[in-house]
Amino acid sequence: MLVPDPKVVRELLTRYASLRIAQAEGESPATARELADVSYTLCVITGKTGIHDAVAEADALLLAQGRRTGAATGGRDGESGLSLAV
């Protein structure tokens, strides 16, 4: 199984969260299109068919990557360990 680049996953999750906030503040066609695009990309990159599953999988991928990095650096990787899922 291919594992997506954690930086790309983190950027997608951040963009997804930002767009969800923007949409909650006031819907616009442009925001809706961008949110649909980011949601689709998250689904593709994680191999999931629904956005909730894709966000959970992306979060799990980052958590697993953080554990691997933390073990390699003695836990001093600069990550907060906080979930990015919204």
C-alpha positions as CSV (number, residue, x, y, z in Angstrom):
1,M,0.0,0.0,0.0
2,L,1.3,3.4,-0.9
3,V,1.5,5.9,2.0
4,P,0.9,9.5,1.2
5,D,3.4,12.2,2.1
6,P,2.5,13.5,5.6
7,K,3.1,17.1,4.5
8,V,0.5,16.7,1.8
9,V,-1.9,15.1,4.2
10,R,-1.4,17.8,6.8
11,E,-1.9,20.5,4.1
12,L,-5.1,18.9,2.9
13,L,-6.5,18.5,6.4
14,T,-5.7,22.2,7.2
15,R,-7.3,23.3,4.0
16,Y,-10.3,21.2,4.6
17,A,-10.8,22.6,8.1
18,S,-10.3,26.2,6.9
19,L,-12.9,25.7,4.2
20,R,-15.4,24.1,6.6
21,I,-15.0,27.2,8.8
22,A,-15.4,29.6,5.8
23,Q,-18.5,27.7,4.7
24,A,-20.0,27.9,8.2
25,E,-19.4,31.6,8.3
26,G,-21.1,32.2,4.9
27,E,-21.6,29.8,2.0
28,S,-20.3,30.8,-1.4
29,P,-20.1,28.8,-4.6
30,A,-16.3,29.2,-4.7
31,T,-15.9,27.9,-1.2
32,A,-18.3,25.0,-1.9
33,R,-16.3,24.1,-5.0
34,E,-13.0,24.2,-3.2
35,L,-14.4,22.2,-0.3
36,A,-15.6,19.6,-2.7
37,D,-12.2,19.4,-4.4
38,V,-10.3,19.1,-1.1
39,S,-12.8,16.5,0.1
40,Y,-12.4,14.5,-3.1
41,T,-8.6,14.7,-2.9
42,L,-8.6,13.5,0.8
43,C,-10.8,10.6,-0.2
44,V,-8.5,9.6,-3.1
45,I,-5.3,10.0,-1.1
46,T,-6.6,7.9,1.8
47,G,-8.5,5.4,-0.3
48,K,-11.8,6.1,1.5
49,T,-15.2,6.8,-0.1
50,G,-16.6,9.2,2.5
51,I,-15.1,12.4,3.8
52,H,-15.6,11.5,7.5
53,D,-13.7,8.2,6.9
54,A,-11.1,10.1,4.9
55,V,-10.4,12.6,7.6
56,A,-10.2,9.9,10.2
57,E,-7.8,7.9,8.1
58,A,-5.7,11.0,7.3
59,D,-5.5,11.8,11.0
60,A,-4.5,8.2,11.8
61,L,-1.7,8.4,9.1
62,L,-0.3,11.6,10.7
63,L,-0.5,10.1,14.1
64,A,1.3,6.9,13.0
65,Q,3.9,9.1,11.2
66,G,4.4,11.2,14.4
67,R,5.0,8.0,16.4
68,R,7.6,6.8,13.9
69,T,9.3,10.2,13.8
70,G,9.0,10.5,17.6
71,A,10.6,7.2,18.1
72,A,13.4,8.1,15.7
73,T,14.1,11.5,17.4
74,G,13.4,10.5,20.9
75,G,10.0,12.2,20.9
76,R,11.4,15.7,20.0
77,D,9.9,16.1,16.6
78,G,8.2,19.4,17.2
79,E,4.7,18.0,16.7
80,S,2.1,18.8,19.3
81,G,0.3,15.5,19.0
82,L,-3.0,17.2,18.6
83,S,-5.5,15.8,16.1
84,L,-6.1,17.8,12.9
85,A,-9.4,16.2,12.3
86,V,-12.4,18.5,12.4
